[in-house]
Amino acid sequence: MEELAMLGGARTVPRDRRIPKWPLVTADDEEAVRRVLASGRFTAASSGEKEIEGLEREWARETGTRHCVAVSNGTTALSVALAAAGVGPGDEVIVPALSFVASAIAPLHVFAVPVFADIDPVTFNVDPAAVEAAVTPRTRAVMVVHLHGLPADLTELLNVADRHGLTVIEDAAQAHGAHYHDRPVGSFGAINTFSLNVSKNLATCGEGGLVTTDDADLYRRATMMRQFGELIPRRGPRSYVSHLLGWNHKPNAIQCAFTRSRLTRFAEESEARDRNVRHFLGRLAELPWLKVPTAPDDRTHVWHILRLRVDPEPFGLGPEAAGPLRAVVMRALRAEGVPATHYQLMPLPAQRLFQSPLPGVDRKYRGEDHPNTLRVIDDSFTIQKAHLHPDARPLLDLYADAAAKLWEHRDVIAAEATALDYTPPWREAEQIADAEWAG
Ligand SMILES: *Cc1c(COP(=O)(O)O)cnc(C)c1O
């Protein structure tokens, strides 16, 4: 039996084995970018510009919505959506305690107050009961994040929103193409957002974002929010009249052209990823100590991030060993060449940002209020990016081999976990934060 790499044995994933590049760039994608450079039309305000408009039309079709507005990134997409929906100073917006920080920053950018709700530990998405419990007379909107590519419980969440008269905004930055009850995400909320960041499933060659809605008025307000509150005509002269407080969140035509080119292969690549990831997760599921992500029958998972939880029981360890075991597993996998990472070291409300004074916010944010989020952060790790490329299967097979190797050495892994002087990720993060801040 080969020794664990962390104890000096040979690595499962050879050192020169590279993660396939993401985003994938084909000759067609390069040609699309060159066409824009040759056209000289680079922004939404360039007369005769076609790529931004084209991407908006195609993404509206893809999501089954009437309107789409392209913007500069996924975070500005959220601010634009919130502002278009009229969310403003003093309004409370319910946000999942586990998400990317942008989900919680966007409400602050419109001087609204994020209020956090705990997640379901199986789907990692916000728990509808926790959302309902967080509603107050000041609640205005619910930001529904489809975390890691799995649609949230939309039926229940839309019901909660309905009962309390709340606006639903989907943050689908991680879930392009995912379906709930046979309908694409980004078509359920009043106004919804996507990111085109290089790390996402539909990636551009830089930064970009998309806002979708069926509502003509929200659409018009969203276009104004992205360009100084102006109503810039598609063709003809600009009036320079600012009607509303907007930003400059306009997209770039090169990035829109690149995304349009990527979009022609999006379905095919998503299917390849789905096959590869199911194969990989099927292999991992044979190991009794790994809990792999699954999709309920009524929705599809687009596998943006793979979050794997460890179960201490098959190692003969008690539930209190979950965190230490996860830490040892991550160390052992990384030594084998598997890029096991954290995704979020703490619940969003525990971020330093939310521990500092914020405009218009007079509430105390506490990570401890979200025990499911803490538990999941403690006992899970993620695989990111390595599985996105359609040719990722051989690499994923090596990752599965590495996980199987750890199980062969379960006595060593269990002993290391028992002996570990353990610091949970949120405490580690505090130490990192102190050190970074001090410079
Ligand atoms: C990436 C991401 C965003 C922000 O998108 P950017 O394009 O990086 O600004 C927002 N929400 C979630 C859930 C994300 O994963």
The ligand as a Tripos MOL2 file, in Angstrom:
@<TRIPOS>MOLECULE
LIG
   15    15     1     0     0
SMALL
NO_CHARGES

@<TRIPOS>ATOM
      1 C1        -19.5760   35.5340   -8.0190 C.3       1 LIG1
      2 C2        -20.7700   35.8370   -7.2380 C.ar      1 LIG1
      3 C3        -21.3100   37.1360   -7.1700 C.ar      1 LIG1
      4 C4        -20.6030   38.3300   -7.7290 C.3       1 LIG1
      5 O1        -20.2940   38.2630   -9.0500 O.3       1 LIG1
      6 P1        -19.0320   39.1310   -9.6170 P.3       1 LIG1
      7 O2        -19.2200   39.0600  -11.0940 O.co2     1 LIG1
      8 O3        -17.8040   38.4410   -9.1510 O.co2     1 LIG1
      9 O4        -19.1640   40.5030   -9.0900 O.co2     1 LIG1
     10 C5        -22.4810   37.3310   -6.4940 C.ar      1 LIG1
     11 N1        -23.1150   36.3190   -5.8770 N.ar      1 LIG1
     12 C6        -22.6260   35.0630   -5.8970 C.ar      1 LIG1
     13 C7        -23.4020   33.9800   -5.2130 C.3       1 LIG1
     14 C8        -21.4320   34.7840   -6.5620 C.ar      1 LIG1
     15 O5        -20.9580   33.5390   -6.5450 O.3       1 LIG1
@<TRIPOS>BOND
     1     1     2 1
     2     2     3 ar
     3     2    14 ar
     4     3     4 1
     5     3    10 ar
     6     4     5 1
     7     5     6 1
     8     6     7 2
     9     6     8 1
    10     6     9 1
    11    10    11 ar
    12    11    12 ar
    13    12    13 1
    14    12    14 ar
    15    14    15 1
@<TRIPOS>SUBSTRUCTURE
     1 LIG1         1 GROUP 0 **** ****
